Amino acid sequence: MKRILLLLCVLALMLGACRTQPEPETKVETTTTAIATTEDGATITEDTATTAISTTKKPARQLTTIRPPSDPPPRTNENDKPIMFYKPVIYLYPQQPTQVDVTLTPPNASFTQTIPAYNTGWHVLAQPNGQLKNLADDKTYPYLFWEAMERNPWPEAKEGFVVARGDLEDFLREKLAFMGLISIEYEEFIEFWAPLLAQNEYSLITFAGEEYSARFPLEITPKPDSMLRVFMVARPATGREKIATQTLKPFARNGFAVIEWGGTLLD
């Protein structure tokens, strides 16, 4: 009898040891932390996970970037499709720290993005070096960023420049400097636009004047002493186009100067 009881005890112990032990419950908490700021004033955040049990592997880190839309703009001038006025930026250079009010009132277009938020206008404290403190959010910006979309067709180019892919950067640097942009301004223009234009073997480029100003009236208080608005209109080309060379005018900065650049791509 004693032997039978001993065997039963041994069997009970063996069965208990074979039972599957439940894995410890792991509690995961996710934290989002701002780690950097892009040139456009956007914030890069990092999602990390922490656990209460050291045996649990830490998940891979993921980066999420919050920034203005960067997809190439719609490229068309058909009546039933939109034209994108892509990444115009406005620099303000007062002679002394000045509170400046800026309003942009396109009659036939709608904003798709503004930085800082436009609301009913921009109200900033501008420094002579171009630094802008937005009074609405108390943040500092290098310029006022906007983009918009409208459905009115753009007129066909009657003059301009046919530029090969390999000549784009030199062409833009020469023409933008001639028109009055300083190096920090035209280099930012080239950094943004050259990769988009380089998708074509050749580009037909014109710089809009009154047509652009009429579509996007810009009002600034106090009134600037000088203002330059450079807006590039580009189309794919074959390299065989015969078009009159556009005559460009140089710009002189006087007193409180305002500079704007932007562009669009058309088919």
C-alpha positions as CSV (number, residue, x, y, z in Angstrom):
1,M,0.0,0.0,0.0
2,K,2.8,2.4,0.9
3,R,4.4,1.7,-2.5
4,I,1.1,2.5,-4.3
5,L,0.7,5.8,-2.4
6,L,4.4,6.7,-3.3
7,L,3.8,6.0,-7.0
8,L,0.6,8.1,-6.9
9,C,2.6,11.1,-5.4
10,V,5.3,10.8,-8.0
11,L,2.8,10.8,-10.8
12,A,1.0,13.9,-9.4
13,L,4.3,15.8,-9.2
14,M,5.2,14.9,-12.8
15,L,1.8,16.0,-14.1
16,G,2.2,19.4,-12.3
17,A,5.7,20.0,-13.8
18,C,4.4,19.4,-17.4
19,R,1.7,22.0,-17.2
20,T,2.4,25.0,-19.5
21,Q,3.2,28.0,-17.5
22,P,1.4,31.2,-18.7
23,E,3.7,33.9,-20.1
24,P,3.9,37.0,-18.0
25,E,1.6,39.8,-19.1
26,T,3.5,42.6,-20.8
27,K,2.2,46.1,-20.5
28,V,3.3,48.4,-23.3
29,E,3.1,52.1,-23.2
30,T,3.8,54.3,-26.2
31,T,5.2,57.7,-25.9
32,T,5.5,60.3,-28.7
33,T,8.5,62.7,-28.4
34,A,9.4,65.7,-30.6
35,I,13.0,65.2,-31.7
36,A,13.7,67.7,-34.5
37,T,12.3,70.5,-36.6
38,T,12.4,70.6,-40.4
39,E,13.4,73.7,-42.4
40,D,9.8,74.4,-43.1
41,G,9.0,74.7,-39.4
42,A,7.5,71.2,-39.2
43,T,8.0,68.8,-36.3
44,I,9.6,65.3,-36.5
45,T,8.2,63.0,-33.8
46,E,9.5,59.6,-32.5
47,D,7.2,56.8,-31.3
48,T,8.9,54.6,-28.7
49,A,7.6,51.7,-26.6
50,T,8.5,50.9,-23.0
51,T,7.6,47.6,-21.1
52,A,7.3,46.6,-17.5
53,I,9.0,43.3,-18.1
54,S,12.6,43.2,-19.1
55,T,12.3,39.8,-21.0
56,T,10.0,41.4,-23.6
57,K,11.8,42.7,-26.8
58,K,11.5,46.4,-27.4
59,P,9.6,47.2,-30.6
60,A,11.5,48.9,-33.5
61,R,11.4,52.7,-33.3
62,Q,9.2,54.4,-35.9
63,L,9.6,58.0,-37.1
64,T,6.7,60.1,-38.2
65,T,7.3,63.4,-40.0
66,I,4.7,66.1,-40.0
67,R,5.3,68.6,-42.8
68,P,3.6,70.4,-45.6
69,P,2.3,68.2,-48.5
70,S,5.4,67.2,-50.6
71,D,3.7,65.3,-53.4
72,P,4.4,66.7,-56.9
73,P,1.6,69.2,-57.8
74,P,-1.1,68.4,-60.4
75,R,0.4,69.3,-63.8
76,T,-2.4,70.6,-66.0
77,N,-4.0,73.6,-67.4
78,E,-7.2,72.0,-68.7
79,N,-10.4,73.8,-67.7
80,D,-11.8,71.0,-65.6
81,K,-8.7,70.3,-63.7
82,P,-6.9,72.3,-61.0
83,I,-3.7,74.3,-61.2
84,M,-1.5,74.1,-58.2
85,F,0.4,77.2,-57.1
86,Y,3.1,75.4,-55.2
87,K,5.2,76.6,-52.3
88,P,5.2,80.4,-52.7
89,V,7.1,81.9,-49.8
90,I,7.1,85.5,-48.6
91,Y,10.2,87.1,-47.0
92,L,9.8,90.4,-45.1
93,Y,12.9,92.7,-44.6
94,P,12.0,95.9,-42.7
95,Q,14.7,98.3,-41.8
96,Q,13.9,98.0,-38.1
97,P,11.8,95.6,-36.0
98,T,8.2,96.1,-37.3
99,Q,4.8,94.6,-36.8
100,V,3.6,93.7,-40.2
101,D,0.1,92.6,-41.4
102,V,-0.1,90.5,-44.6
103,T,-3.2,89.5,-46.5
104,L,-3.4,87.4,-49.6
105,T,-6.9,87.4,-51.3
106,P,-7.1,85.2,-54.4
107,P,-10.6,85.7,-55.9
108,N,-10.7,82.3,-57.7
109,A,-8.4,80.1,-55.6
110,S,-8.5,78.3,-52.3
111,F,-5.6,77.7,-49.9
112,T,-4.5,74.1,-49.5
113,Q,-1.7,74.9,-47.0
114,T,-0.4,77.8,-45.0
115,I,2.5,78.0,-42.5
116,P,1.9,79.6,-40.1
117,A,-1.9,79.3,-40.2
118,Y,-3.4,82.1,-42.2
119,N,-6.8,82.4,-40.7
120,T,-7.8,86.0,-41.7
121,G,-4.3,87.1,-42.4
122,W,-0.7,86.9,-41.1
123,H,0.3,89.2,-38.3
124,V,4.0,89.0,-37.5
125,L,6.9,90.9,-35.9
126,A,9.5,91.1,-38.6
127,Q,13.2,91.7,-38.0
128,P,15.6,93.3,-40.5
129,N,17.3,89.9,-41.1
130,G,14.0,88.4,-42.2
131,Q,13.2,86.5,-39.1
132,L,9.4,86.5,-38.4
133,K,7.7,86.0,-35.0
134,N,4.1,85.0,-35.6
135,L,1.9,86.8,-33.1
136,A,-0.8,84.2,-33.2
137,D,1.4,81.3,-31.9
138,D,4.5,83.1,-30.6
139,K,6.7,81.0,-32.9
140,T,9.5,82.1,-35.2
141,Y,9.5,81.4,-39.0
142,P,12.0,82.2,-41.8
143,Y,9.2,83.2,-44.2
144,L,5.4,82.9,-44.8
145,F,4.5,79.7,-46.7
146,W,1.4,79.2,-48.7
147,E,0.0,77.1,-51.5
148,A,-3.3,77.2,-53.3
149,M,-5.3,75.6,-56.1
150,E,-7.6,77.1,-58.8
151,R,-9.3,75.9,-61.9
152,N,-8.8,78.9,-64.2
153,P,-6.5,77.9,-67.1
154,W,-3.2,79.6,-67.5
155,P,-2.5,81.3,-70.8
156,E,-0.1,79.7,-73.3
157,A,3.4,81.0,-73.1
158,K,4.4,83.5,-75.8
159,E,7.9,84.0,-74.5
160,G,10.2,82.2,-72.2
161,F,13.2,79.9,-72.1
162,V,13.7,76.3,-73.3
163,V,16.1,74.8,-70.7
164,A,17.8,71.3,-70.8
165,R,17.8,69.2,-67.7
166,G,21.5,69.5,-67.3
167,D,21.4,73.3,-67.5
168,L,18.6,73.9,-65.0
169,E,20.5,74.9,-61.9
170,D,22.9,77.2,-63.7
171,F,20.0,78.8,-65.5
172,L,17.9,79.3,-62.4
173,R,20.8,80.7,-60.4
174,E,21.6,83.2,-63.1
175,K,18.1,84.4,-63.8
176,L,16.9,84.5,-60.2
177,A,20.0,86.5,-59.2
178,F,19.5,88.9,-62.1
179,M,15.9,89.5,-61.1
180,G,16.9,90.4,-57.5
181,L,16.9,87.3,-55.3
182,I,19.9,87.0,-52.9
183,S,21.8,83.7,-52.5
184,I,19.8,82.3,-49.6
185,E,16.6,82.9,-51.5
186,Y,17.5,81.5,-54.9
187,E,19.3,78.5,-53.4
188,E,16.1,77.6,-51.6
189,F,14.2,78.0,-54.8
190,I,16.6,75.8,-56.7
191,E,16.7,73.2,-53.9
192,F,12.9,72.8,-54.2
193,W,12.3,73.2,-57.9
194,A,15.3,71.7,-59.7
195,P,14.4,68.1,-58.8
196,L,10.8,68.6,-60.1
197,L,11.9,70.2,-63.3
198,A,14.6,67.6,-63.8
199,Q,11.8,65.0,-64.4
200,N,11.7,66.4,-68.0
201,E,14.5,66.3,-70.5
202,Y,13.6,69.9,-71.4
203,S,11.4,72.5,-69.7
204,L,9.8,75.6,-71.1
205,I,10.1,78.2,-68.4
206,T,8.5,81.7,-68.1
207,F,8.3,84.1,-65.2
208,A,4.9,85.5,-64.7
209,G,4.2,89.1,-63.9
210,E,0.8,90.9,-64.0
211,E,-1.1,87.7,-64.6
212,Y,0.2,86.2,-61.3
213,S,-0.3,89.4,-59.3
214,A,-3.9,89.7,-60.6
215,R,-4.7,86.2,-59.5
216,F,-3.1,86.6,-56.0
217,P,-3.4,90.2,-54.8
218,L,-1.0,90.7,-51.9
219,E,-1.5,93.5,-49.4
220,I,1.0,94.4,-46.7
221,T,0.8,97.0,-43.9
222,P,2.9,99.0,-43.5
223,K,3.4,99.4,-47.3
224,P,6.7,98.1,-48.5
225,D,9.2,100.5,-50.2
226,S,10.0,97.7,-52.7
227,M,8.4,94.4,-53.5
228,L,9.5,91.6,-55.9
229,R,7.2,88.6,-56.7
230,V,8.9,85.9,-58.7
231,F,6.5,83.2,-60.0
232,M,7.8,80.5,-62.4
233,V,5.5,78.7,-64.8
234,A,7.1,75.6,-66.3
235,R,5.9,73.1,-68.9
236,P,7.5,70.0,-70.4
237,A,9.3,70.7,-73.7
238,T,10.9,68.8,-76.6
239,G,13.9,71.1,-77.0
240,R,12.7,72.1,-80.5
241,E,10.3,74.9,-79.5
242,K,10.7,78.2,-81.2
243,I,9.7,80.9,-78.7
244,A,10.7,84.5,-78.1
245,T,13.2,85.0,-75.3
246,Q,11.6,86.6,-72.3
247,T,13.1,89.9,-71.3
248,L,13.6,90.1,-67.5
249,K,14.0,93.2,-65.4
250,P,16.4,93.6,-62.5
251,F,15.0,94.6,-59.1
252,A,16.5,97.0,-56.6
253,R,15.8,96.6,-52.9
254,N,15.0,99.8,-51.2
255,G,13.9,100.4,-47.6
256,F,11.3,97.9,-46.4
257,A,11.7,95.1,-49.0
258,V,9.3,92.2,-49.6
259,I,10.4,89.2,-51.7
260,E,8.2,86.3,-52.8
261,W,9.0,83.2,-55.0
262,G,6.9,80.3,-56.1
263,G,5.8,78.4,-59.2
264,T,3.6,75.9,-60.9
265,L,4.0,73.0,-63.3
266,L,1.7,72.7,-66.3
267,D,1.2,70.1,-69.1
